[in-house]
Amino acid sequence: MSTHYDRIRQFNLRCHIMNWILFNLFVVAMLAVDLLLVHKKDHKIKIGEALIWSAIWIAVALVFNAGVYFVSGTTTALQFLTGYILEKSLSVDNLFVFLLIFTFFQVPSLYQHRVLFWGILGALVMRAVFIFCGVALLHTFHWMVYLLGVLLIFTGIHLFFEKDKEVHPEKNPILKLFRKLMPVAPNYHGNKFFIRDQGRIYATPLLIVLLAVETTDIIFAMDSIPAILAITDDPFIVYSSNVFAIIGLRALYFALAGLMQLLHYLHYGLGAILVFVGIKMMISEFYQIPVGIALGVIAGILGISAAASILWPAKEKT
């Protein structure tokens, strides 16, 4: 009898490993198509192109969600969809910061896509590390649930009362350390991250921008990963929903870059969402809020904050 159950466990383990392998191969293939075919030549991304690619990435995520439904059932599919919408909504806040970084460093629009491509590729690796560490900590130290819940509530309240978002890349300690370790060229050199001049290797300002984007995403991941862990602790669902949310971030950036400042009430909505998922995580020991209700609350808060931004436009500063 034990041998039979052992075979079942081994079969399930092999299927689980195969899911991870196939999913990551798919992600690598899509990124290769994007870099080597679609954006082989640097060009300014127009809104129409960005909207098309945003729609494509959303459609791919929904198709994957349908696959999760047929393979793992309704609950898991709802967990993926809730996590995807949660991460997608939080990523909009990232986009505004990316816009500030590009503006601060005066990055030519021609090369912004390349920076975001490599930045998001690095984000995929870092978030995978955060996710596995987070799941392992929750399974090993159950009290971490309350710590992460408090962190989300605190972050949500801070975001709710945040007035104007500011970014100071010149104060970034990683950038300061990098400048001490390696010389940086004074000007951009096309899409190159490194150049050689008189036998010496220099980093270009484009690499500095990439480091700023990467370190900024790490800071955001400290909020978004605990948020999705409040929805599910299944590593594959957490990781895949994160991947689909951030892999389409580049297209979403170029589609919404001109509209992000119009959503001036969005940070209130994001703050309320973080407080909600923080409370959900802290009371999970006593009451499990159904995933469907959590999805409805998150979608409702986003809809209200977006509608409020449209109905009550921000007053122009004089």
Buried (B, 14 or more C-beta within 10 A) or exposed (E): EEEEEEEEEEEEEEEEEEBEEEBBEBBEEBBEEBBEEEBEEBEEBEEEBBBEBBEEBBEBBEEBBEEBBEEBEEEBBBBBBBBBBBBBBBBBBBBBBBBBBBEBBEBEEBBBBBBBBBBBBBBBEBBBEBBEEBBEBBEEEEEBBBBBBEBBBEBBBEBBEBEEEEBEBEEBEEBEEBEEEEEEBEEBBEBBBEBEEEEEEBBBBBBBBBBBBBBBBBEBBEBBBBBBBBBBBBBBBBBBBBBBBBBBBBBBBBBBBEEBEBBBBBBBBBBBBBBBBBBBBBBBEEEEBEBEEBBEBBBEBBEBBBEBBEEEEEEEEE
